[in-house]
Each structure stands twice: as C-alpha cells, then as structure tokens.
Amino acid sequence: MKIDSLNKKTFLLILIITVFCISGFVFMISKIIKKQATSTYKIDKETSIELLSYSLGPMLNSYDYKQVEQLITSALNYEKIASVRVFDNSGTLIKSAARQNIATKDLDMEKRKITTSLEGIIGSIEIGFSKKYINERIQTVTTALSFGLMGGFVLLGLSLYVLMRHYIIKPLESFTNTVKEMNFKNLSSRVKVYRKDEIGTLAAGFNQMAKNLETSHMVLQESENKYRSMMEAMNDAVYICSSDYKIEYMNPAMIKKTGQDALGTSCFKAIFDLDKKCSWCPYDEIQHRKSLAFDVVSPHSKRSYHVSSAAIIHRDGTNSMLVVLRDTTELKNLEAQLIQAQKMESIGTLAAGIAHDFNNILFAIIGYTEMALQNISVDSKLGKNLNKVLQAGERAKDLVKQILAFSRKSEEERKPVTGHLIVNEVLKFLRSSLPATIQIRQQIEIGNDTVWADSTQMHQILMNLCTNASHAMMEKGGILQISLENVELDLKFTALYPDITPGSYLKLTVSDTGQGMSPYVLNRIFEPYFTTKEKGSGTGLGLAVVHGIVKSHNGIIKAESQQGKGSAFYVYLPVIDNKEKPKKESEKLECTGNESILFVDDEDTLVDLGKQLLKRLGYAVVAMTSSVEALELFRRKPDQFDLVITDMTMPGLTGDMLAKELKKIRADIPIIICTGYSSGMSEYKANAMGISAFIMKPLTMKDLSVVVRNVLDKA
C-alpha cells in the first residue's frame, strides 16, 4: 500500500491556511482601505470645493472671467478633478473646463454656491470628480498592502513549515521509514530519537517494543527451527491435515514415502491411495482434542503402520490433525521371526532333553542286545529277533541324531566342503529319479564355494530341499532351479539374524514353480513333525532337521512362497579359505585289555551294562552309581585305577566336577566323559580340561572298545 508523505500533506495544509489567511486579510484590509479612502476622498473633495469657491469669489465679484477660466483650467491638473463648470447668480454658465473621453457616469458631481461676505451669493460652481481615480487609488493601496501581507504570510508559513519539519515532520518521517523497513526478516531497525519530547518518547517506546518483538521473534524462530529440524530429521513420516482432510504440511520422510509434496490434496488419497476417508480416521476424536495411537495395515501396500495422532489448535479455535506414520512392517516381521526363533529354540531344548534320556535308554537296549547275540546263534529265531531289536536301536540312534541336528546340539565331523561338487552329486541322482515333467536348471556363479561343514549333512540339506520342491510340482510339472553364488552380508542384513555376522557367504537357492504355500504353512515349515503330506508320506522332520543343520553351521535359511507361483529356499553359509585343511581322522583300533577301570553312572542299568561290556573286553571294572562315593574311593586308592569313565549328568557331582577333583588327586589319570547329551560340555571344553575323550551315547561294544583302548594307549 502506498503511503502519502506527511511532508507533502503538511506543506499543502500550511499553503491552504496561508492562502485562506491572505485572502481573508486582503478582504478585510481592502474594506478598511476603501472606507479610509472614501473618507479621505470626501475631505479632499470638500477641501477642493471650498478652495475653488473661495478663489472664484473675488474673480466673479470683479467679473474677471479670464482668471476664472485660467483657474478652472489649472484645476484639471489634479487627476481627481475631471470637469469644472462656473455659473453666475442666475444660473447662467460662465466658464467650463473638462477632460476628454470621460463619461458622465464615471463622474461624481458636486455643486456648491459661491458667496462673499459683502455680496452674499454671487454664483455657483459644479465640480465633477473622477471615480476612476478614486478607485485606482483604493486599488493601488489595496494591492500594495495585499502583496505585503502575502509576503509576510508566506514568510510566516515557510517559517512555520521549517519549524514543523524540524520538530515534527522529520522525526515522524524517520519513524515512518523505520516502520516501512521493518518486517519479520529485519526486526533490527530502530527509530532515531532526536529529542526528549512527546515524539521522542513515542520513538523510544517504539524502539523498546521493536526490541521485545525482535527477541520474541528470535525465540519463536529458534523454536520453529528446532521443531522443523526435528520434523525433517525424523525417519517417521509426518503430515498435518485440515478439518476437510487437506494436507497442510509433509516432512521430508513423508514426501519421500509418497514421492511428492502433496500439499492441498486429500490425505487419504496422497498417503493411502484411497478414494474416500480412511475407515480408521481419528479426526472425530481429534476434534475433542484427544491424542490417539493405533496400528493399521494399508489396504493397498499391505504394509503395517503405527499411527500416532494429536490435535493442533489454531488461534481462531479451529483444529488441524498431526499424524506420525511409523512403518512397522519390518518390526512386525522381526517380531514374527523372534517368536519363531523362540519357538524353535524351545522345541530344540525339549528335543535335546528327550535325546539325553533316549540315548541312555538306547545305550542299554543296544548294549544288552549285543551281549545277548554273543551268547546265542545268530541264525536262531531268537538271534534273528534280537538282530531286529539291534536294527531298530540303530534306527532310533539315527533318529536321535536328527533330533540333535534340528536342535543344533550335535557336533558332526566337519571339513572343507566344495559347494558345487555337492550340487553336482545331488543333481546327478535327482535327474534319474525325477519325472520328465520336471525340468532341472543349474546356475553356478561363484569364486569361492568352500565351507566348513559335514558333507553328509550338506547332501541332506540339498536332497531335502530338492525333494520337497519336486513334490510341489509332481502333479503339473515345472522347473526346479538350483543356484550357487557368493554374497557379502552387511550389518543391515545380519542385524535381522542374530546368529550370523557380516562377511562372505555362499548362497544356495532352491526354487520351484509348484503350487506354493499359504502364509500359515510358510510360518510353520521349520517346525518338527509339521507336514502337509498325507499320513505315512513323511515324518515332518525334514525341514526342521535342515533348519538345525544350517544353524549348526553358523548359517541361516529363509523361505519365500506365493500360492500358485511356487516357493524358494535360500541357504547362507559362511565361506572359508580354500587352502584350509581338514582335521585328521583318528584311527579306530578294535582291541581288548586287562587294565583296571572305574565306571561311574547314576543309572543302575547303565552301570550294570558298562560293567558287563568292559569285563567282556577283558578289563577289571569297579562300577558305582554315586559320583561322590566314587571320588572317596579314588581318594583312598588313587593308584588302583588306570582309567575313569564317568557320565556327565549326575546328582551330587557332575562328570566335569568329578574329573576336576580326580585330577587334583592324580593329575595323570586318563578320564573319559560319556553322555547322552550335555549343553554345558563339548569335546573342545573337555580337551581344555584335560579330559582324554568325550563320547556320546549310545555306544556299541565296538565303539566303546576302540575309545577305551586309544585312551589307555595314549596314557
């Protein structure tokens, strides 16, 4: 908006006042001058008449008309007298004189009788006075006075303007210019205080107000910048919408999520791609100034979000809605993975506990069966039956190994294994066993595919995955794809899987184009004994065992599937240096002996079995069911025994605790720890403690004889 100059207004106002004053004063002065000029004129006229009458008296009395003519002619030299006429006593014109070109209407005629003291009235005189002269006289005087007054008033007005400009206009102009310069981008401008008067006080007050405003604006701007920075730094998407669901603000995370700055558009369209208000919209509650938090799933993207909403109250009393949209899809997936991992861990712990007890039972079954077979004919009916029992025991032994492999509690024989060789061997077998409707494709793009693993278990992983894939395509056929590739897993990837660390991995992918799996089935495929096959077609341990094997090899396995489009399994195993050498196999020698052995186990059946087996091998055996009593016996007779065989899990003193106490008494005593399963003891820990051997139940007589003989020979 254009602001009129106070300087111009003041100048115009003073000019108008001056003009009005001059006009008024000129009018008044002209009236006064005219009145004074008229009065002077009357006096002058009377004087002129009296003077001419007095001068003409003697001339008329002596009838000297020539002098009369000279006198009235000379009277015309006065500009105010325009005509003179002289009459005798009878009224007869004697002499006259007049100016030319003067109309009668422009004359002020005055007639006067001429008298003498002796004769009385002797004639009369008529004088015509010029009105033009009188008017010009008045006008001249009036004009002169008017100009004088005008000059005086102009000087007075200029003086007044200068004073007003100095004391009022200039401070106000400074005030105005400062106000015009000030805005929210420049609040540092200040009004110059010229003097301590009312305007100076006003300017000082304005400066203080401007200072307070600048301080408040800086605080407000700092607060706004802080909250704007917070909004822009947030990883969560944030937007503000009005009561008619129009977006008023979007932070960078929301702009990145939607791919546009959708100011002015409908929030339900821009954020969730809906054509109408979201069914979960909390605006009705927000209008009552409530804060809400809830979880939703986008109907289009199927992603999970945690929504936090609150009211923003404006000065006019209206409300807007602030919404924080946190994408919790990955978190939900992590929660599901954690629940699955905890479930698998619980099942694995249960399986390990069952395996411990079952191994002890199998040890007794296999041991007693072997001893029974030594006393009867193998071809007899009883011998054949006992062979069946022994075979069943061996099958049960393998089943326990599978359970321990699933629970990731078993230690298998590991060595460097080349991945593509395993794939080639498995595919060679599969090509001859799969129907022609299933096409096998192989893709190997690797540099280093060597992993530290048990080759049998690697075969088991690949065979199980390929077999499941072929079953999914058995009806309609399809493509079985097996690929190997080297990948580098970073922190972002491994953060989702706490069992692995960043580094180089071999990625095995087994995919099919079969019928696929539902989300329910996909979430349970690694659970033991869960199967979608008909009864009698499988135990349901296959993928559970695969899961355990992969975990025991410090790797992970993932599965993806979509119904009607097939499934894919991804196995990640850490690679090792190609030059790494396998561990040497220890020689197995079957032999007997005659040394003295202390055998300790808390189960009576196993103590009896161990005693009989070792005696059959020629050893002298002292068998005990109490580890505490066994320690006391060894303390009394430390040199009586050449070897101690102890169970791991026992009341009172566990196997490792007993071994420590025995070593304190006799450091060179060889000790074998035997267990069905122990989470607190491994071959590595046993070696570190000085234990000669760590063996797993169940054992055959042959296995036991080899271990005992090797330990005694080394001792």
C-alpha positions in Angstrom: 0.0 0.0 0.0 1.4 3.4 -1.0 1.8 5.8 2.0 1.3 9.5 1.4 4.1 11.7 2.5 3.4 13.6 5.7 5.8 16.3 4.4 3.6 16.9 1.4 0.5 16.9 3.5 1.9 19.4 5.9 3.2 21.7 3.2 -0.2 21.6 1.5 -2.0 22.3 4.7 0.2 25.3 5.6 -0.2 26.5 2.0 -4.0 26.3 2.2 -4.0 28.0 5.6 -1.7 30.7 4.3 -3.9 31.3 1.2 -7.0 31.5 3.4 -5.3 33.9 5.8 -4.0 36.1 3.0 -7.4 36.1 1.3 -9.2 37.0 4.5 -6.7 39.6 5.5 -6.8 41.2 2.0 -10.6 41.2 2.0 -10.6 42.9 5.4 -7.8 45.3 4.5 -9.5 46.2 1.3 -12.6 47.0 3.2 -10.8 49.2 5.6 -8.7 50.9 2.9 -11.8 51.5 0.9 -13.5 53.0 3.9 -10.5 55.2 4.7 -10.0 56.2 1.1 -13.7 57.2 0.8 -13.4 59.3 4.0 -10.2 60.9 2.7 -11.8 61.5 -0.6 -14.8 63.3 1.0 -12.5 65.5 3.0 -10.3 66.1 -0.1 -13.4 66.9 -2.2 -14.8 69.4 0.4 -11.4 70.9 0.6 -11.1 71.3 -3.2 -14.6 72.8 -3.4 -14.0 75.2 -0.6 -10.7 76.2 -2.1 -12.1 76.8 -5.6 -15.2 78.6 -4.2 -13.1 80.8 -2.1 -10.7 81.6 -5.1 -13.6 82.2 -7.5 -15.5 84.6 -5.2 -13.3 87.8 -5.9 -13.0 86.8 -9.6 -16.8 86.6 -10.0 -17.3 89.7 -8.0 -14.9 91.7 -10.3 -16.2 89.9 -13.4 -12.7 88.8 -14.3 -13.8 85.7 -16.3 -10.4 85.3 -17.8 -8.9 84.4 -14.5 -11.9 82.2 -13.8 -11.1 80.3 -17.0 -7.4 80.1 -16.1 -8.3 78.8 -12.5 -10.7 76.1 -13.6 -8.4 75.0 -16.3 -5.5 74.7 -13.9 -7.8 72.7 -11.6 -7.9 70.0 -14.2 -4.2 69.3 -13.4 -5.5 67.4 -10.4 -6.3 63.8 -11.5 -9.2 63.6 -9.2 -11.0 66.7 -10.9 -12.4 65.7 -14.3 -14.6 68.7 -15.0 -15.4 72.2 -13.6 -18.3 74.5 -14.5 -18.9 78.0 -13.1 -22.4 79.7 -13.1 -23.5 83.2 -12.2 -26.1 84.1 -9.7 -28.9 83.5 -12.2 -27.5 80.1 -13.1 -26.0 81.0 -16.4 -22.9 79.1 -17.3 -19.9 81.4 -17.3 -17.0 79.1 -17.9 -16.4 75.4 -18.1 -13.4 73.0 -18.4 -13.4 69.2 -18.7 -11.2 66.3 -19.6 -12.0 64.5 -22.8 -13.3 60.9 -23.0 -14.8 60.9 -19.6 -18.4 59.8 -19.4 -20.8 61.4 -17.1 -21.5 58.1 -15.3 -17.8 58.0 -14.3 -18.0 61.4 -12.6 -19.0 62.2 -9.0 -20.7 65.6 -9.5 -20.6 68.1 -6.6 -22.2 71.6 -6.9 -21.6 74.4 -4.4 -22.7 78.1 -4.2 -20.1 80.8 -4.2 -20.6 83.6 -1.7 -18.8 86.6 -0.4 -19.1 88.5 2.9 -20.4 91.6 1.2 -22.5 90.5 -1.7 -23.7 87.2 -0.4 -24.4 84.5 -3.2 -22.7 85.6 -6.4 -22.8 82.3 -8.3 -22.2 78.6 -8.1 -19.5 76.0 -9.1 -20.0 72.4 -10.2 -17.1 70.1 -10.0 -17.0 66.6 -11.4 -14.6 64.3 -9.5 -13.2 61.2 -11.3 -14.5 57.9 -9.9 -11.7 56.1 -11.7 -9.0 58.0 -9.9 -10.6 57.2 -6.6 -11.0 53.5 -7.5 -7.4 53.3 -8.8 -6.2 54.9 -5.6 -8.1 52.4 -3.5 -6.9 49.5 -5.7 -3.3 50.6 -5.6 -3.2 50.9 -1.9 -5.1 47.6 -1.5 -2.7 45.8 -3.9 0.3 47.1 -2.2 -1.0 46.1 1.2 -2.1 42.7 -0.1 1.3 41.9 -1.5 2.9 43.0 1.7 0.6 40.8 3.7 1.1 37.9 1.2 4.8 38.1 1.6 4.5 38.3 5.3 2.2 35.3 5.5 4.4 33.4 3.0 7.4 34.0 5.2 5.3 33.1 8.2 4.1 29.9 6.5 7.6 28.9 5.4 8.9 29.6 8.9 6.1 27.5 10.4 6.8 24.7 7.8 10.5 24.7 8.7 9.8 24.6 12.4 7.2 21.8 11.9 9.6 19.8 9.6 12.4 20.1 12.1 10.4 19.3 15.2 7.6 17.1 13.9 7.9 16.0 10.3 11.5 14.9 10.3 11.1 12.7 13.4 7.9 11.3 12.1 9.5 10.6 8.7 12.3 8.7 10.4 9.6 6.9 12.4 7.7 6.1 9.2 10.8 4.9 7.2 11.9 2.7 10.0 8.4 1.1 10.2 8.4 0.6 6.4 11.8 -1.0 6.6 10.8 -3.4 9.4 9.4 -6.8 8.7 9.9 -10.3 10.2 13.1 -10.7 8.2 14.6 -7.4 9.5 13.5 -6.5 13.0 16.8 -4.9 14.0 15.9 -1.4 12.6 15.4 1.4 15.2 13.9 4.9 15.1 16.3 7.8 15.7 15.4 9.7 18.8 16.0 13.4 18.1 14.9 14.9 21.4 13.2 14.2 24.6 9.7 15.4 23.7 6.4 13.5 23.1 7.6 12.3 19.7 11.0 11.2 21.2 9.1 9.4 24.0 7.0 7.7 21.3 10.1 6.7 19.3 11.8 5.3 22.4 8.7 3.3 23.3 8.6 2.0 19.7 12.2 1.0 19.8 11.6 -0.9 23.1 8.6 -2.6 21.5 10.7 -3.5 18.4 13.4 -4.9 20.6 10.9 -7.0 22.5 9.3 -8.1 19.2 12.8 -9.0 17.8 13.6 -11.0 20.9 10.2 -12.8 20.8 10.6 -13.4 17.1 14.1 -14.9 17.6 12.8 -17.2 20.3 9.8 -18.1 18.1 12.1 -18.6 15.1 14.5 -20.7 17.1 11.6 -22.8 18.4 10.2 -23.2 14.9 13.6 -24.1 13.5 14.1 -26.6 16.3 10.7 -28.3 15.7 11.2 -28.1 11.9 14.6 -29.7 12.3 13.1 -32.4 14.4 10.4 -33.0 11.8 12.9 -33.1 9.0 15.3 -35.4 10.9 12.6 -37.9 11.8 12.7 -41.2 10.0 9.0 -41.5 10.6 6.6 -39.9 8.1 4.7 -36.9 9.4 1.9 -34.9 7.9 -0.7 -32.3 9.1 -4.2 -32.1 7.6 -7.1 -29.7 8.0 -10.6 -30.5 9.0 -11.5 -31.1 5.4 -8.7 -33.7 5.1 -6.4 -31.5 3.0 -2.7 -31.8 3.6 -1.1 -28.7 5.2 2.4 -30.0 5.8 4.5 -33.0 5.0 8.0 -33.7 6.4 10.8 -35.0 4.1 10.2 -38.6 5.2 6.6 -38.4 4.2 7.5 -36.7 0.9 9.9 -39.5 0.2 7.3 -42.1 1.1 4.7 -40.7 -1.2 7.0 -39.5 -3.9 5.5 -36.0 -3.9 4.9 -32.9 -1.9 1.1 -33.3 -1.9 0.1 -30.0 -0.2 -3.6 -29.2 -0.7 -4.5 -32.7 -1.7 -6.6 -35.2 0.3 -4.6 -37.1 2.9 -6.4 -40.4 2.3 -5.6 -40.2 -1.5 -2.0 -39.0 -1.2 -1.0 -41.3 1.7 -3.0 -44.5 1.3 -4.3 -44.1 -2.3 -7.9 -44.3 -1.2 -10.9 -42.6 -2.8 -12.6 -41.8 0.5 -11.8 -41.1 4.1 -9.9 -43.9 5.8 -12.1 -46.1 7.9 -9.8 -45.7 10.9 -9.5 -41.9 10.6 -9.3 -40.5 14.2 -10.4 -36.9 13.2 -13.7 -37.1 15.2 -11.7 -37.8 18.4 -9.0 -35.3 17.5 -11.7 -32.5 17.3 -12.3 -33.2 21.0 -8.5 -32.6 21.5 -7.7 -36.3 22.2 -4.4 -38.0 21.3 -4.6 -41.5 19.8 -2.2 -44.2 18.8 -3.1 -47.4 17.0 -1.9 -49.9 14.4 -3.2 -50.2 10.8 -2.5 -52.2 7.7 -2.6 -50.2 4.4 -5.2 -51.9 2.1 -3.1 -51.3 -1.0 0.5 -51.7 0.0 -0.3 -54.2 2.8 2.4 -52.6 4.9 1.9 -52.2 8.7 1.9 -48.8 10.3 1.8 -47.4 13.8 -0.3 -44.2 13.7 0.0 -41.5 16.4 -2.3 -38.5 16.0 -2.8 -35.3 18.0 -4.7 -32.0 17.6 -3.1 -28.7 16.6 -5.3 -25.9 17.9 -5.2 -22.6 15.9 -5.9 -19.1 17.3 -9.3 -19.0 15.6 -10.3 -22.1 17.6 -10.2 -24.5 14.6 -8.2 -27.7 14.7 -5.8 -29.5 12.4 -4.6 -33.1 12.9 -0.9 -34.0 13.3 -0.2 -37.6 12.2 3.0 -39.6 12.7 3.2 -42.6 10.5 5.7 -45.2 11.6 6.3 -48.1 9.2 6.4 -51.2 11.4 6.4 -53.8 8.7 10.0 -54.8 9.3 9.4 -54.7 13.1 6.4 -56.9 12.7 8.5 -59.3 10.6 11.2 -59.2 13.2 8.7 -60.0 15.9 7.4 -62.9 13.9 11.0 -64.1 13.4 11.8 -63.7 17.1 8.6 -65.6 18.1 9.5 -68.3 15.5 13.1 -68.4 16.8 12.0 -68.7 20.4 9.6 -71.4 19.5 12.3 -73.3 17.6 14.7 -72.8 20.5 12.1 -74.1 23.0 11.4 -77.1 20.8 15.2 -77.6 20.3 15.7 -77.6 24.1 12.9 -80.0 24.6 14.3 -82.2 21.9 17.8 -82.1 23.4 16.4 -83.2 26.8 14.5 -86.0 25.2 17.6 -87.1 23.3 19.6 -87.3 26.5 17.2 -89.7 28.2 16.5 -91.6 25.0 20.3 -92.1 24.4 20.6 -93.6 27.8 17.7 -96.0 27.0 19.2 -96.8 23.6 22.6 -97.5 25.2 21.0 -100.1 27.4 18.9 -101.6 24.6 21.8 -101.8 22.1 24.4 -102.9 24.7 22.3 -105.7 26.2 21.2 -106.9 22.7 24.8 -107.1 21.6 25.8 -109.1 24.6 22.7 -111.4 24.1 23.7 -112.0 20.5 27.2 -113.1 21.6 25.6 -115.9 23.7 23.2 -117.4 21.1 23.3 -118.5 17.5 22.7 -115.6 15.0 20.6 -117.9 12.8 18.3 -119.0 15.5 14.8 -117.4 15.8 15.9 -115.6 19.0 19.0 -114.4 17.3 17.1 -113.1 14.3 14.6 -111.3 16.7 17.5 -109.8 18.6 19.0 -108.6 15.3 15.7 -106.9 14.6 15.9 -105.2 18.0 19.5 -104.1 17.3 18.5 -102.7 13.9 15.6 -100.9 15.5 18.0 -99.5 18.0 20.3 -98.3 15.3 17.4 -96.6 13.5 16.4 -95.0 16.8 20.0 -93.9 17.2 19.9 -92.2 13.7 16.6 -90.5 14.7 18.2 -89.1 17.8 21.0 -87.7 15.7 18.3 -86.0 13.5 16.7 -84.5 16.6 20.0 -83.2 17.9 20.8 -81.9 14.4 17.5 -80.0 14.5 18.2 -78.6 17.9 21.7 -77.6 16.8 23.2 -79.5 19.7 25.2 -82.2 17.8 28.8 -82.0 16.8 29.4 -83.7 13.4 32.6 -84.3 11.6 33.5 -81.0 9.8 35.9 -80.4 7.0 36.3 -78.1 4.0 33.5 -79.0 1.6 33.2 -77.6 -2.0 29.6 -76.5 -2.7 29.4 -77.1 -6.5 30.6 -80.7 -6.1 27.8 -81.4 -3.6 25.3 -79.8 -6.1 26.6 -81.9 -9.0 26.4 -85.1 -7.0 22.9 -84.4 -5.8 21.7 -83.4 -9.3 23.2 -86.5 -10.8 21.0 -88.6 -8.5 17.9 -86.4 -9.0 18.0 -86.4 -12.8 17.4 -90.2 -12.8 14.7 -90.1 -10.1 12.5 -87.2 -11.2 9.8 -87.4 -13.8 10.3 -85.8 -17.2 7.7 -83.2 -16.5 10.1 -81.5 -14.0 12.9 -79.6 -15.7 16.2 -79.1 -13.7 18.1 -75.9 -14.2 21.5 -75.2 -12.7 23.2 -71.8 -12.3 26.6 -71.6 -10.5 28.3 -68.2 -10.4 31.0 -68.5 -7.7 34.6 -67.7 -7.0 35.0 -69.4 -3.6 32.4 -72.0 -2.6 34.3 -73.8 0.2 32.5 -74.1 3.5 33.5 -75.8 6.8 30.8 -78.4 7.0 29.8 -82.1 7.3 29.5 -83.3 3.7 26.8 -85.8 4.6 24.7 -83.1 6.1 25.2 -80.8 3.1 23.9 -83.7 0.9 21.0 -83.9 3.4 20.2 -80.2 3.1 20.2 -80.2 -0.7 18.3 -83.5 -1.1 15.6 -82.4 1.3 15.0 -79.1 -0.4 15.0 -80.6 -3.9 12.7 -83.4 -2.8 10.2 -81.0 -1.3 10.4 -78.9 -4.5 9.8 -81.9 -6.7 6.8 -83.0 -4.6 5.3 -79.5 -5.1 5.5 -79.9 -8.9 4.6 -83.6 -9.1 1.1 -83.1 -10.5 1.6 -80.4 -13.1 5.4 -80.4 -13.6 7.6 -77.3 -13.6 11.1 -76.0 -13.2 13.5 -76.9 -10.4 16.2 -74.2 -10.2 19.4 -74.7 -8.1 21.9 -71.9 -8.0 25.1 -71.0 -6.1 26.6 -67.5 -5.7 28.9 -65.6 -3.5 27.4 -62.7 -1.5 28.6 -60.2 1.1 26.2 -59.8 4.0 26.4 -56.4 5.7 25.3 -55.2 9.1 21.9 -54.1 7.8 21.2 -57.7 6.7 22.8 -59.5 9.6 21.0 -57.3 12.2 17.9 -59.2 11.3 19.6 -62.5 12.2 21.5 -62.5 15.5 23.1 -65.9 14.8 25.3 -64.7 11.9 27.9 -62.0 11.5 28.8 -59.8 8.5 31.1 -61.3 5.9 31.4 -63.5 2.8 28.8 -66.2 2.4 27.8 -68.9 -0.1 24.2 -68.5 -1.1 22.3 -71.7 -2.1 18.9 -71.1 -3.8 16.5 -73.9 -4.4 13.3 -72.7 -6.1 10.3 -74.3 -7.9 7.3 -73.3 -9.9 4.9 -75.5 -7.9 1.7 -74.9 -6.0 3.3 -72.7 -3.4 2.4 -72.3 0.3 -0.1 -70.3 2.3 1.3 -67.8 4.9 0.1 -70.2 7.6 2.1 -73.1 6.2 5.1 -70.9 5.4 5.3 -69.8 9.1 5.4 -73.4 10.3 7.5 -75.3 7.8 10.6 -75.5 10.0 8.6 -76.9 13.0 9.4 -80.6 13.7 6.6 -83.0 12.8 4.7 -80.4 10.9 3.8 -81.7 7.5 1.3 -81.1 4.7 1.8 -84.6 3.3 -0.7 -87.4 3.8 -0.2 -89.8 6.7 2.6 -92.2 6.1 4.2 -90.0 3.5 6.7 -88.4 5.8 7.6 -87.6 9.4 7.7 -83.8 9.1 11.3 -83.7 10.4 12.9 -82.9 7.1 12.9 -79.1 7.0 13.3 -79.0 10.8 16.5 -81.0 10.5 17.7 -78.8 7.6 17.0 -75.8 9.8 19.1 -77.2 12.6 21.9 -78.3 10.3 22.2 -74.8 8.8 22.1 -73.1 12.2 24.8 -75.5 13.5 27.0 -74.4 10.6 26.6 -70.8 11.6 24.3 -70.0 8.7 20.6 -69.1 8.1 17.8 -70.4 5.9 15.0 -68.3 4.5 11.9 -69.3 2.7 9.6 -67.3 0.3 6.4 -68.6 -1.3 3.2 -67.5 -3.0 0.3 -69.7 -3.6 0.1 -70.8 -7.3 3.5 -69.3 -8.1 6.0 -71.6 -6.3 8.5 -71.4 -3.5 12.1 -70.5 -3.0 14.5 -71.5 -0.2 17.7 -69.5 0.4 20.6 -71.0 2.5 23.5 -68.8 3.6 26.7 -70.5 4.8 30.0 -68.7 5.7 32.8 -69.5 3.2 36.4 -70.3 4.3 39.8 -70.1 2.8 40.2 -72.7 0.1 43.6 -73.7 1.5 42.2 -74.7 4.9 43.0 -78.3 5.6 40.6 -80.9 7.1 41.1 -82.3 10.5 42.9 -85.6 10.7 40.8 -88.6 11.4 41.8 -90.7 14.4 42.5 -94.3 13.8 40.0 -96.8 15.1 41.5 -100.0 16.5 39.4 -102.8 17.9 41.2 -104.5 20.9 40.8 -105.6 24.4 42.8 -105.1 27.6 43.4 -106.0 31.2 43.7 -102.6 32.9 41.6 -101.5 35.8 38.7 -99.1 35.1 36.4 -97.1 37.4 33.0 -96.8 35.8 30.5 -94.2 37.2 26.9 -93.5 36.2 23.9 -92.6 38.2 21.6 -95.1 36.4 21.8 -98.7 37.7 21.0 -100.2 34.3 23.8 -98.4 32.6 26.3 -99.2 35.4 25.5 -102.8 35.0 25.7 -102.6 31.3 29.0 -100.8 31.3 30.5 -103.2 33.8 29.5 -106.3 31.7 30.7 -104.7 28.4 34.1 -103.8 29.8 34.6 -107.2 31.5 33.8 -108.9 28.2 36.6 -106.8 26.7 39.0 -108.2 29.5 39.1 -105.2 31.8 38.9 -105.2 35.6 35.9 -103.0 36.4 34.7 -101.2 39.5 31.2 -99.7 38.8 29.5 -97.2 41.0 26.2 -95.2 40.8 27.3 -92.3 43.1 29.9 -89.8 41.9 30.6 -88.7 45.5 31.3 -92.3 46.6 33.5 -92.8 43.5 35.5 -89.8 44.5 36.0 -91.0 48.0 37.1 -94.5 46.7 39.6 -92.9 44.3 40.9 -90.7 47.0 41.6 -93.8 49.2 43.1 -95.8 46.3 44.3 -93.4 43.6 46.8 -95.8 42.1 44.3 -98.7 41.8 42.7 -97.4 38.5 44.2 -96.9 35.1 41.1 -95.2 33.6 37.9 -93.5 34.8 34.8 -93.5 32.7 32.1 -91.2 34.0 28.6 -90.0 33.0 28.2 -86.2 32.6 24.8 -85.5 34.2 24.7 -86.9 37.7 23.5 -85.7 41.1 26.0 -84.5 43.7 29.0 -84.2 41.4 28.6 -83.8 37.6 31.1 -85.6 35.4 33.2 -82.5 34.8 33.3 -81.6 38.5 34.3 -85.2 39.3 37.0 -85.0 36.7 38.5 -81.8 38.3 38.6 -83.4 41.7 40.2 -86.6 40.3 42.9 -84.5 38.5 43.7 -82.8 41.8 44.3 -86.2 43.4 46.2 -87.7 40.4 46.9 -85.4 37.5 47.9 -88.1 35.1 44.7 -90.2 35.4 43.0 -90.6 32.0 39.3 -89.8 32.1 36.5 -90.4 29.6 33.2 -88.5 29.9 30.2 -90.2 28.3 26.8 -88.5 28.0 23.5 -88.8 26.2 23.6 -85.0 25.7 25.0 -82.1 27.6 24.6 -78.4 26.7 27.4 -77.4 29.2 30.1 -79.8 27.8 31.6 -80.3 24.4 34.7 -82.0 23.0 36.5 -78.7 22.9 35.8 -78.0 26.6 36.7 -81.5 27.6 40.0 -81.3 25.9 40.7 -77.9 27.6 40.0 -79.5 31.0 42.5 -82.4 30.2 39.7 -84.9 29.6 41.1 -87.7 27.4 37.9 -88.4 25.5 34.3 -87.1 25.2 31.9 -89.6 23.7 28.1 -89.6 23.0 25.7 -92.4 24.0 24.5 -94.8 22.7 27.7 -96.7 22.1 28.2 -100.1 20.6 30.7 -102.5 22.2 33.0 -101.9 19.2 32.9 -98.1 19.6 33.5 -98.4 23.4 36.4 -100.8 22.9 38.1 -98.5 20.4 37.8 -95.4 22.6 39.0 -97.1 25.7 41.9 -98.7 24.0 43.0 -95.5 22.3 42.9 -93.5 25.6 44.8 -96.2 27.6 47.5 -96.4 24.9 48.0 -92.7 24.8 48.2 -92.6 28.6 
